[in-house]
Amino acid sequence: MSSSRPALGVGMVGYAFMGRVHSQAWRSVGAFFDLPVTPVMAVLSGRSARTADAAATLGWAAVENDWKELIRREDVHIVDICTPGDSHAEIAVAALEAGKHVLCEKPLANTVAEAEAMVAAAGQAAARGVRSMVAFNYRRVPAVALARQMVADGRLGEIRHVRAQYLQDWITDPEFPLVWRLQKDKAGSGALGDIGSHIVDTAQFVTGQNLTGVSALTETFIRERPLAGDSAGLAAGADGTGRGEVTVDDAALFIGRLSGGGLASFEATRFAAGRKNALRLEINGSLGSLAFDFEAMNELWFHDHTLPAGDAGFRRILVTESDHPYAAAWWPPGHGLGYEHTFTHEVKDFLEALAAGTDPTPSFADGLRVQRVLRAVEESAANDSRWTAITG
Ligand code: SOE
């Protein structure tokens, strides 16, 4: 569809879960969206001997074993960072300084200090026309984008409550191995950073408001786990060589205030047995309410409180009509989208911003804002849930 447009070479670092889903997005985006540029899957970087196989399977033309070499390449214009959080800052700052646009997985970094360095590098790069974006993909679920539009259009009136949950169950079994997502030095935090970061970003995105302070509880239910043979991802097998300490939270609960005066509650856990990827959001405003659950991601529920009580109820909007966000590019009404499409939408919006010379969102500054909430949650939880303002 977009083959006669200028080409932009993509270099991706990391090829586990996020690398696979980003590859799918880069592969398919030009087939469904009429883009102003053509992304070229130029090079994949990974440290292990499996990188070449991964590149062949996922559709990357070349391989580098050192990400620094990937950044140096002239055929790479965009660096897509799909590694654990401990390397985000180093790779992103180096890429931006080398004049490469950067798409970076979430959470932006493992600490506020790293995120601040990334924002500073992004600011300097932007002055040279080099752009950056953090990959909070759930903003690009059509139903979530529609929810934001409805709030912005005033359909909910004044926002009083936000109830956000991200519920998974993949580490409920105490014998599930100690993968990198359970190690603080690699992941920064546990459920809090991995999935709590998503609900903080989604809540702030949909309401257009920021959290100003929090009071929090965190817990680690299983403190030791079998060492992981290969800590590649969610399904890694244990290698039977002993046990190691879980150094992150298993669950985080917090309440907060929104800049517009509303109250918000958040729950992030990987111990909600039976819940697989339940990113849920309910918003109550003076004129109505919205409810969303990613496990039924093509649906948005709306209660219009201006209607006569007898008629109002909650009505289901099937977010697959051609006038819904992103939907027209895909299938006929009612046929629905999945998890991977959110990443396709993400790279589509990213590429359009690059072509237009505008700053894509969410920006690194948005990622830093989320990082400050995560830090406040950890500080509050470490201090008997003391109220902790979000500063900076
Ligand atoms: C694991 O909890 C995980 O893959 C997250 O890392 C992703 O960000 C989320 O989209 C799904 O769950």
Residues whose N, C-alpha, C, O or C-beta is under 5 A from the ligand:
A	BS01	SOE	D194
